[in-house]
Amino acid sequence: MSFTTRKIAARPDAIAPDGSEVRILAATARGSMAHFRLEPGAVSKAIVHRSVDEIWYVLAGRGRMWRKSAGAAETIALEAGISLMIPVGTHFQFRCDGDVALEAVAVTMPPWPGADEALEVAGIW
């Protein structure tokens, strides 16, 4: 048995397919966690995941999240304390509407599989 302990990096580990900054956190064989940051005024690219579900928890900032799946669509307000799910196959896009960065922690199940997981789609913004 080994344990993973990880402190959030000062600089991004990667840029997500949607354009947000990614700081990789802990992971197991069944899920992974990362911190996402979108700068003030920025809008992500709209994407869809091929095989993963995500659960998000907003830490800071404010903005909006658009989700569309199986003919249903909604846009919700994002602010600290909001949690939401993005089931596999859901088209989504988010934006930072405030004057501070939008920051969230997300858990991906199963763990993020690699660069071809996300496909760009038509978004709302």
C-alpha positions as CSV (number, residue, x, y, z in Angstrom):
1,M,0.0,0.0,0.0
2,S,1.3,3.4,-0.9
3,F,-0.2,6.8,-0.1
4,T,-0.3,9.8,-2.4
5,T,0.0,13.3,-0.9
6,R,0.2,16.3,-3.2
7,K,0.3,20.0,-2.7
8,I,-1.2,22.2,-5.3
9,A,1.4,23.6,-7.7
10,A,2.1,27.3,-7.9
11,R,2.0,27.1,-11.7
12,P,-0.3,25.1,-14.0
13,D,0.6,21.5,-14.8
14,A,-1.3,21.7,-18.1
15,I,-3.9,23.6,-20.0
16,A,-7.2,21.7,-20.2
17,P,-8.8,21.0,-23.6
18,D,-11.3,23.8,-22.7
19,G,-8.5,26.3,-22.2
20,S,-8.5,26.5,-18.4
21,E,-5.4,26.1,-16.3
22,V,-5.0,22.7,-14.6
23,R,-3.2,21.8,-11.4
24,I,-3.2,18.1,-10.9
25,L,-4.1,16.8,-7.4
26,A,-4.4,13.3,-6.0
27,A,-5.7,10.3,-7.9
28,T,-6.6,6.6,-7.5
29,A,-7.2,3.8,-9.9
30,R,-10.9,4.8,-9.9
31,G,-10.8,8.6,-10.0
32,S,-8.6,11.7,-10.3
33,M,-8.9,15.2,-8.9
34,A,-7.6,18.5,-10.3
35,H,-7.9,22.3,-9.7
36,F,-9.1,24.4,-12.6
37,R,-8.7,28.1,-13.0
38,L,-10.2,30.5,-15.6
39,E,-9.0,34.1,-15.7
40,P,-11.4,37.1,-15.3
41,G,-13.3,37.7,-18.5
42,A,-12.2,34.4,-20.1
43,V,-14.6,31.9,-21.8
44,S,-13.7,28.2,-22.1
45,K,-14.0,26.3,-25.3
46,A,-17.1,24.1,-25.4
47,I,-16.3,20.4,-25.1
48,V,-17.7,17.0,-24.5
49,H,-16.0,14.1,-22.7
50,R,-15.9,10.7,-24.4
51,S,-15.7,8.4,-21.3
52,V,-15.5,10.3,-18.0
53,D,-18.0,11.8,-15.6
54,E,-16.9,14.9,-13.6
55,I,-18.1,16.4,-10.3
56,W,-17.1,20.0,-9.8
57,Y,-16.9,22.2,-6.6
58,V,-16.5,25.9,-7.1
59,L,-13.9,27.5,-4.7
60,A,-13.8,31.1,-5.8
61,G,-14.9,33.6,-8.4
62,R,-18.2,33.8,-10.2
63,G,-19.4,32.9,-13.7
64,R,-21.7,30.7,-15.6
65,M,-21.8,27.0,-16.8
66,W,-23.8,25.8,-19.8
67,R,-24.6,22.1,-20.0
68,K,-26.5,20.3,-22.8
69,S,-27.3,16.6,-23.0
70,A,-30.0,14.5,-24.8
71,G,-32.0,17.6,-25.9
72,A,-32.0,19.3,-22.5
73,A,-29.9,22.4,-21.8
74,E,-29.4,24.8,-19.0
75,T,-27.1,27.7,-17.9
76,I,-26.4,28.0,-14.2
77,A,-24.7,30.7,-12.1
78,L,-21.3,29.7,-10.6
79,E,-20.0,31.0,-7.3
80,A,-18.1,29.6,-4.3
81,G,-20.0,26.8,-2.7
82,I,-21.7,25.5,-5.8
83,S,-21.2,21.8,-6.8
84,L,-22.4,20.3,-10.1
85,M,-22.0,17.2,-12.2
86,I,-21.0,16.8,-15.8
87,P,-22.1,13.3,-16.9
88,V,-20.2,11.6,-19.8
89,G,-21.5,12.8,-23.2
90,T,-22.6,16.2,-21.8
91,H,-21.6,19.3,-23.9
92,F,-20.4,22.1,-21.6
93,Q,-18.8,25.5,-21.5
94,F,-18.1,27.9,-18.7
95,R,-17.0,31.5,-18.3
96,C,-15.6,33.8,-15.6
97,D,-17.8,36.8,-15.2
98,G,-16.1,38.4,-12.2
99,D,-13.0,40.4,-11.6
100,V,-11.2,37.5,-9.9
101,A,-10.4,34.1,-11.4
102,L,-13.0,31.3,-11.4
103,E,-11.5,28.4,-9.5
104,A,-12.9,24.9,-9.0
105,V,-11.8,21.4,-7.9
106,A,-13.1,18.6,-10.1
107,V,-13.1,14.8,-9.6
108,T,-13.0,12.7,-12.8
109,M,-14.3,9.1,-12.8
110,P,-12.5,7.1,-14.1
111,P,-9.2,9.0,-14.0
112,W,-8.5,11.3,-16.9
113,P,-7.4,9.0,-19.7
114,G,-5.4,11.4,-21.9
115,A,-5.4,14.0,-24.6
116,D,-8.1,12.5,-26.9
117,E,-10.7,12.4,-24.1
118,A,-12.3,15.8,-24.9
119,L,-13.8,16.8,-28.2
120,E,-14.5,20.4,-29.1
121,V,-18.2,21.1,-29.8
122,A,-20.4,24.1,-30.6
123,G,-21.0,26.2,-27.5
124,I,-23.3,28.9,-26.3
125,W,-20.6,31.7,-26.1
